[in-house]
Amino acid sequence: MQISKKIQKYDTLSLKSKSEGKWFELVLANVLGATIVALGMFMPVLSLALAFIAFSYMQVGVYGFVLKTYQEQNPEFESVFISFKIIIKTLCLKIIVMAGIVIWGLLLIVPGVIFGLNYSFAALILAENPSLSCKQILLQSKQLTTGKKFEIFVMALAMLALVCLGASAGVGVYLIINIFAKVPAVVAAILILIPTILMLFIVALPLFELYLAALYENAKLATQQKPAKQNKYTKKVSKS
């Protein structure tokens, strides 16, 4: 069977079939990751550093769980917690990517966005291949995102739109309630935050991560297909 026949369309229906029975665990993985990061922020003295370490660590774990789910490996939920042996590598990757985004973003916004998109697959690659070095992971991510950066960018905007939709629903509820009774500022904030957070964790994040995993798998299959085309061409040349 040719590799091109194995490349599947990554529309919402295929994503739904891949994640069937696992959506709750995908939501729970993101909630768990956000909770651990939030707990790190409340720690005294090293709050920001601990939150950054927790975010770097949990992102690789969650992305690895999502990737295995997309590959239909039926992963255990415990696989969200990756080996602590690669925690230094997760930090190095995150620092390099964040520093590059900030530096290029200070010069011009567009180069900063492109730089970040180049390494969108870094966490997925590390989760799947923990033995690779940071340099290998970054080079592979840059190669695999070639031709797919626009799709990743559009999907990120779609995720943001979904979150804004949730916030709009909260604002609508607040305005309706405010017609009949004066709503305190704290209650108003809660009314807006609840649908926003629900939309983020239940729909936006799992959908974006599954889509990213689908793009990653598609990119890997596409790179495997290129040598086959070259070999076919060389055979024709040799025959002539």
ABEGO torsion letter per residue (X at the ends): XBAAAABBBBBAAAAAAAABGAAAAAAAAAAAAAAAAAAAAABBGAAAAAAAAAAAAAAAAAAAAAAAAAAGAGBBAAAABBBAAAAAAAAAAAAAAAAAAAAAAAABAAAAAAAAAAAAAAAAAAAABAABBAAAAAAAAAAAABGAAAAAAAAAAAAAAAAAAAAAAAAAAAAAAAAABBBBAAAAAAAAAAAAAAAAAAAAAAAAAAAAAAAAAAAAAAAAAAAAAAAAAAAAAAAX
